[in-house]
Every structure is written in structure tokens, then in C-alpha cells.
């Protein structure tokens, strides 16, 4: 009853905006104004002006969404959907993760400066949930609401009992050919779906495995990530990867006051990119870059270019694995790097073809205890 009343108030307020002078601006003039705002406010916190423009009314939102490019092209994160879209092709997008040990929560921020500070733009949050046979990391768009039934839930990371194998699940299909993982929670959510064409549930998008250290030898962990929703050809020149265009809330009774998750101008089928073009192409496989042993320091070393300052077994760099044939230049590019800079502060830098959500989930797997790997 309360949520219905909130929607009525919100609809009346939005209808009032649609009739305001701002909504009646000539489209040519409005487009010119929004082009200048989008071009001038390229970084946070001034980037919030672009988001504010998208919340004025339908016409403003439609034009703003047309002007704002994906992170792959613009190298910037603007709307919530940006965390589900591939990062920039030419550079690493710099982020950092804060860990709260007592609450078992993790927070992802976009770095606003090159300095290793704790100031940043909030992106995602995760909460660790221990179970009898596995561990779940529930990932949310809201810093204070990390429940799977929330409208801000976007996915999860699940580990096996030993913490050596992990699966990343997306809350919505990453592409039109994605298969849902059926379980009890999926069936319960399915009783009240957002749309019959886009079912809520768990869609596996990546599998992460850590090599078991049988001999107990000292050294860094060895990991491999199979990106099920990204074709191996994505890293080749001219390659493409599935890109989501909207985030659909998992709970239809809860709507934020300004919903930038979806637009009525987009149909449901347009929210999903095309399926993987060729099954023979195979999924992209990432592996950790092998460190070198430093004789003087007597430790394993990787060049993080100043982004990591504390030695830790959690530190890693991921590159594309050449499954067939010799390694090319595209296999030398660091796609994701993660490392420690403080007691509970870690840097996370990622690039195309993975998204901030996928990168965050992979980094969360490094926090989990791995008795069999160390």
C-alpha cells in the first residue's frame, strides 16, 4: 500500500515536470545545451550535472542517454548501467576497494585522482554471506542495501567449500542467448518477475579457479578466469563483446525517485545485446601474469606502475590467455590488476572487455580464504 502511494506521488510529480517550461524547450536548443554540459563535465564530481539533466523529464533523459557514450568509448562512468558495460579499450580505469572486516562488506569506488587516497565516487558494494557448503558475495548498487531481494541487487559471487572455485552470476541476462541457472531462490523470484521476456535470476557469466597447492610450495597464487559471456575474439582488432544497455530492477514494487536504470524509449529486447556470434569461438580466458623473483628483495615481483605498495598473496594482474596458437600483442595487455595499498584498502584497475561488475567480482574472490592454495 505504501509503495503504491509512493508511485502515485512520484507519477504526479513527474507528470508536473512533463508540463513544465523545461520540458517544453525546443529540442534543437535542448540538445545543444546538453551537448555542452556533457562535454564540459567529463569527470566526477561535476559529472553529476549530466545525471541531474537525465532526471528532469522524459525528453531530457532521452537526449542525455543518446549523448552519453559507453565507458568503452568515453572512458568514464556516468549512469548505474556503466558498471555493467565494458571498460575503455585504450587505458585502465582506476578504482579502489575498501574492506570492512567486522561487517564483512566491501565497497568499490572510482578514483577521482591519481593519488592513492580514500576519496572516490561510490560504484558498488558487496556483503559476504557464509553458508554451510559455500560462500556468497551479494553485489549491489546501494552501499547500505545488500540483500538479494533488493531492487539494487545486480549479481553475486559464489565459492565452493575450499574457496578454490568461484562462479560469477549476473542478475539479468548478459546477452540474448544467456541461460538462467535454476535454483530455489530463482524459482521464488520467478513468481514475481519484472517482465516475461527478461526473467530475474542467476546467469553465470564467469568461472574463476585457483590452482591447488598440493606441494605447499611458496609463491603467489595461480588463477584462471573463464569469461563465459565474452568471446575470445573480443580482444582481437575489431572484436566486440556483449554490452548491456539497461539495468532492470529485480523488485517491481521498489523504484528510486530518479530511475536511471531503464528508459521507456527502449524496448525490452533492445536491452540485451546479441548472443555470442559463434559457439566455436569459445569464451575469453584470463590468467594471472607470472611474477618474477627479485634476488635482492627476496620476493616475487610484478610491475604495478605505482598502483600497489604492499606485498600480498592477494595481488595479481590478469592478461588474456592464448588458448590456441602463439601469444600476440593483445595477450600482453593487462586487463585487470588488483593489489594492496593499506590494511583495508586495495586498488582495482580494469579495461575492455570486462566491466566494473565483473572486475569487482573477480577481486572479491581474492579476499576469500584459500587454505588449499597457500
C-alpha positions in Angstrom: 0.0 0.0 0.0 2.8 2.3 0.9 4.8 1.6 -2.2 1.7 2.1 -4.3 1.1 5.5 -2.7 4.8 6.4 -3.3 4.4 5.5 -7.0 1.2 7.7 -7.3 3.0 10.7 -5.8 6.0 10.1 -8.0 3.9 9.8 -11.2 2.0 13.0 -10.3 5.3 14.8 -9.7 6.8 13.5 -13.0 3.7 14.5 -14.9 4.1 18.0 -13.5 7.6 18.1 -14.8 6.5 17.0 -18.2 4.2 20.0 -18.4 6.9 22.5 -17.1 8.8 25.1 -19.2 11.9 22.9 -19.0 10.1 20.1 -20.8 8.8 22.5 -23.5 12.2 23.7 -24.6 12.8 23.3 -28.4 14.7 20.0 -29.0 17.4 21.7 -31.0 18.2 24.2 -28.2 17.9 21.5 -25.6 20.3 19.2 -27.5 22.9 22.0 -27.8 22.7 22.7 -24.1 23.1 19.1 -23.1 26.0 18.6 -25.6 27.9 21.4 -23.9 27.1 20.1 -20.4 28.2 16.6 -21.3 31.4 17.8 -22.9 32.4 20.1 -20.1 31.6 17.9 -17.1 33.7 14.9 -18.0 34.8 13.8 -14.6 33.3 13.3 -11.1 32.0 15.1 -9.1 31.0 17.6 -11.8 29.7 14.6 -13.8 26.7 14.6 -11.5 25.3 17.5 -13.6 24.9 15.2 -16.5 23.0 12.7 -14.3 20.8 15.5 -13.0 19.9 16.5 -16.5 18.7 13.0 -17.2 16.3 13.3 -14.3 14.4 16.4 -15.4 11.9 14.7 -17.7 11.5 12.1 -20.4 12.8 14.3 -23.3 15.8 15.4 -21.3 16.6 11.8 -20.3 16.2 10.5 -23.9 18.6 13.1 -25.3 21.1 12.7 -22.5 21.2 8.9 -22.9 21.8 9.4 -26.7 24.7 11.8 -25.9 26.5 9.8 -23.2 28.8 7.2 -24.6 29.6 3.9 -23.1 32.8 3.5 -21.0 34.4 1.6 -23.8 34.3 4.8 -25.9 34.3 7.6 -23.3 36.4 6.0 -20.6 34.0 7.4 -18.0 31.2 6.0 -15.8 28.0 8.1 -15.7 24.8 6.0 -15.1 24.4 2.9 -13.0 24.4 0.8 -16.2 28.0 1.8 -16.8 29.2 -0.7 -14.2 27.8 -3.5 -16.3 29.4 -2.3 -19.6 33.0 -3.0 -20.8 35.7 -0.6 -19.7 37.8 1.6 -22.0 39.9 0.0 -24.8 42.9 2.2 -24.6 43.5 2.7 -20.9 42.9 1.2 -17.4 40.0 2.7 -15.4 41.4 3.3 -11.9 39.3 2.3 -8.9 39.8 1.1 -5.4 38.1 -1.2 -2.9 37.5 -0.5 0.9 37.1 -3.5 3.1 35.2 -3.5 6.4 36.4 -6.6 8.3 33.8 -6.5 11.1 30.8 -6.1 8.8 32.3 -8.4 6.1 31.4 -5.8 3.5 33.4 -4.4 0.5 32.9 -1.1 -1.3 34.1 -0.2 -4.8 34.9 3.4 -5.7 36.0 5.2 -8.8 39.3 7.0 -8.2 39.0 10.8 -8.7 42.7 11.5 -8.6 45.9 9.6 -9.4 46.9 9.7 -5.7 46.3 6.6 -3.6 43.7 8.2 -1.4 40.4 7.2 0.0 38.4 9.8 -1.9 36.3 8.4 -4.7 32.9 8.0 -6.4 30.9 5.1 -5.0 30.1 2.4 -7.6 29.2 -1.0 -6.0 29.0 -2.7 -2.6 29.2 -6.4 -1.6 28.4 -8.4 1.5 29.9 -11.7 2.4 27.4 -14.4 3.4 28.9 -17.7 4.8 26.9 -20.9 4.2 27.4 -24.5 5.1 29.0 -25.6 1.8 29.8 -22.3 0.1 30.3 -18.6 0.5 28.2 -15.9 -1.3 29.2 -12.3 -2.0 26.0 -10.4 -2.8 26.7 -7.4 -5.0 24.5 -4.2 -5.0 24.3 -0.7 -6.4 23.5 0.6 -3.0 26.0 1.0 -0.2 23.5 0.2 2.6 21.2 -2.3 1.0 23.0 -5.5 0.0 20.2 -8.1 0.0 19.3 -10.3 -2.9 15.7 -9.2 -2.8 16.6 -5.5 -3.2 15.9 -3.5 -6.3 19.6 -2.6 -6.4 20.8 -6.2 -6.4 22.8 -6.9 -9.7 24.6 -10.2 -9.1 26.7 -12.3 -6.8 29.9 -14.3 -6.5 29.7 -17.9 -5.1 32.6 -20.1 -4.0 32.9 -23.8 -3.3 33.7 -25.2 0.2 37.5 -24.9 -0.3 37.5 -21.5 -1.8 39.3 -22.7 -4.9 36.5 -22.3 -7.5 34.1 -19.4 -7.9 31.2 -18.6 -10.2 30.1 -15.0 -11.0 26.3 -14.7 -11.5 24.6 -11.7 -13.2 21.1 -10.8 -12.0 19.9 -10.3 -15.6 20.9 -12.0 -18.9 24.2 -10.6 -20.3 23.1 -11.4 -23.8 20.0 -12.7 -25.6 21.4 -16.3 -25.6 22.2 -16.5 -21.9 20.9 -19.4 -19.9 19.5 -19.0 -16.4 20.8 -21.0 -13.5 17.8 -22.7 -11.9 17.7 -23.0 -8.1 15.3 -22.5 -5.3 15.9 -18.7 -5.0 15.4 -18.3 -8.7 12.1 -20.1 -8.6 10.9 -17.9 -5.8 11.9 -14.7 -7.6 10.4 -16.0 -10.8 6.9 -16.0 -9.2 7.1 -12.2 -9.4 9.1 -11.4 -12.5 9.7 -7.9 -13.8 9.0 -9.0 -17.4 8.1 -12.3 -19.0 10.8 -11.7 -21.6 13.6 -10.9 -19.1 13.4 -13.2 -16.2 15.0 -12.4 -12.9 17.6 -14.9 -11.7 21.2 -16.0 -11.8 23.0 -16.1 -15.1 26.6 -17.5 -14.9 29.0 -15.0 -16.6 32.4 -16.1 -15.4 34.1 -19.0 -13.6 37.3 -18.5 -11.5 39.6 -21.2 -10.4 42.7 -21.2 -8.2 45.3 -23.8 -8.6 45.5 -26.1 -5.6 49.0 -26.0 -3.9 49.5 -29.7 -3.3 53.2 -29.5 -2.5 52.9 -26.5 -0.3 55.5 -24.5 -2.2 55.9 -20.8 -1.5 54.8 -18.3 -4.2 51.9 -16.3 -5.5 48.5 -17.8 -6.2 47.8 -19.1 -9.7 44.3 -18.3 -11.0 42.3 -18.6 -14.2 39.1 -16.9 -15.2 36.8 -18.1 -17.9 34.6 -15.2 -19.0 31.5 -17.2 -20.3 29.8 -14.1 -21.6 32.8 -12.7 -23.5 34.0 -14.3 -26.8 37.8 -14.9 -27.1 37.7 -12.8 -30.3 36.7 -9.7 -28.3 40.4 -8.8 -27.7 41.3 -9.1 -31.4 41.3 -5.9 -33.6 37.7 -5.1 -34.4 36.4 -7.6 -31.8 33.2 -6.9 -29.9 31.7 -8.1 -26.7 28.1 -8.2 -25.4 27.0 -4.8 -23.9 24.0 -4.4 -21.6 22.1 -1.2 -22.1 19.8 -1.1 -19.0 19.5 -2.4 -15.5 16.1 -3.7 -14.7 15.1 -3.7 -11.0 14.6 -7.2 -9.6 11.8 -5.9 -7.3 8.9 -4.3 -9.3 7.5 -2.7 -6.1 10.5 -0.6 -5.4 11.5 2.3 -7.6 14.1 5.0 -6.8 12.9 8.6 -7.0 15.1 9.1 -10.1 15.4 5.9 -12.0 18.3 5.9 -14.5 18.2 2.1 -14.7 15.8 2.0 -17.7 14.1 4.2 -20.2 10.6 3.7 -21.7 12.1 4.7 -25.0 14.0 1.4 -25.1 12.1 -1.9 -25.6 13.0 -4.9 -23.5 14.6 -6.8 -26.4 16.9 -3.8 -27.0 18.2 -4.0 -23.5 20.1 -7.2 -24.4 23.0 -7.3 -26.9 23.3 -10.1 -29.5 24.2 -13.6 -28.4 27.8 -14.8 -28.8 28.2 -14.9 -32.6 30.0 -18.2 -32.9 30.0 -21.0 -30.3 33.2 -22.3 -31.9 34.9 -19.0 -30.9 34.9 -20.0 -27.3 35.0 -17.9 -24.2 37.7 -15.5 -23.3 40.1 -17.0 -20.7 42.2 -14.7 -18.4 45.2 -15.9 -16.4 47.4 -14.2 -13.9 50.6 -12.8 -15.2 53.6 -14.7 -13.9 55.7 -12.6 -11.4 59.5 -12.7 -11.4 61.7 -13.5 -8.4 63.7 -10.5 -7.2 67.0 -11.7 -5.8 67.8 -8.5 -3.8 64.3 -8.2 -2.3 63.9 -11.9 -2.0 60.3 -11.8 -3.1 58.0 -12.3 -6.1 57.5 -9.0 -8.0 55.1 -7.5 -10.6 55.2 -4.1 -12.0 52.0 -2.3 -10.9 53.4 1.1 -12.0 53.0 2.6 -8.5 49.4 1.4 -8.0 50.3 -1.2 -5.4 52.5 -0.5 -2.4 52.1 -3.5 0.0 53.2 -7.1 -0.8 50.4 -9.6 -0.5 49.4 -13.0 -2.0 46.1 -11.3 -3.0 47.9 -9.1 -5.5 47.5 -10.1 -9.2 47.5 -9.0 -12.8 45.3 -10.7 -15.4 46.0 -11.0 -19.1 44.3 -12.9 -21.9 45.4 -16.5 -22.2 46.4 -17.6 -25.7 44.5 -20.9 -25.8 45.4 -21.7 -29.3 48.5 -20.6 -31.2 51.3 -18.2 -30.1 50.7 -15.2 -27.9 50.2 -11.9 -29.7 50.5 -8.3 -28.6 46.8 -8.3 -27.4 47.8 -11.0 -24.9 50.3 -8.7 -23.2 47.8 -6.0 -22.2 46.8 -6.1 -18.5 43.0 -6.4 -18.4 42.7 -6.3 -14.6 45.1 -5.6 -11.8 44.4 -5.7 -8.1 46.7 -5.0 -5.2 47.0 -3.8 -1.6 47.9 -0.3 -0.6 46.8 -0.3 3.1 45.4 -2.5 5.8 41.9 -2.5 4.3 42.5 -0.5 1.1 43.1 -2.1 -2.3 43.4 -0.7 -5.9 41.4 -2.2 -8.8 42.2 -1.1 -12.3 40.3 -2.7 -15.3 39.8 -2.2 -19.0 37.9 -3.6 -22.0 36.5 -6.3 -22.5 35.4 -6.7 -18.8 33.1 -4.5 -16.8 33.4 -3.0 -13.4 30.9 -5.5 -12.1 32.9 -8.4 -13.5 36.2 -7.0 -12.3 34.8 -6.4 -8.8 33.6 -9.9 -8.5 36.9 -11.4 -9.6 38.7 -9.2 -7.0 36.3 -10.4 -4.3 37.4 -14.0 -5.0 40.9 -13.0 -3.9 39.6 -11.9 -0.5 38.2 -15.4 0.3 40.2 -17.8 2.4 42.1 -20.4 0.4 43.7 -23.0 2.7 44.4 -25.4 -0.2 46.2 -22.7 -2.3 48.7 -21.4 0.2 
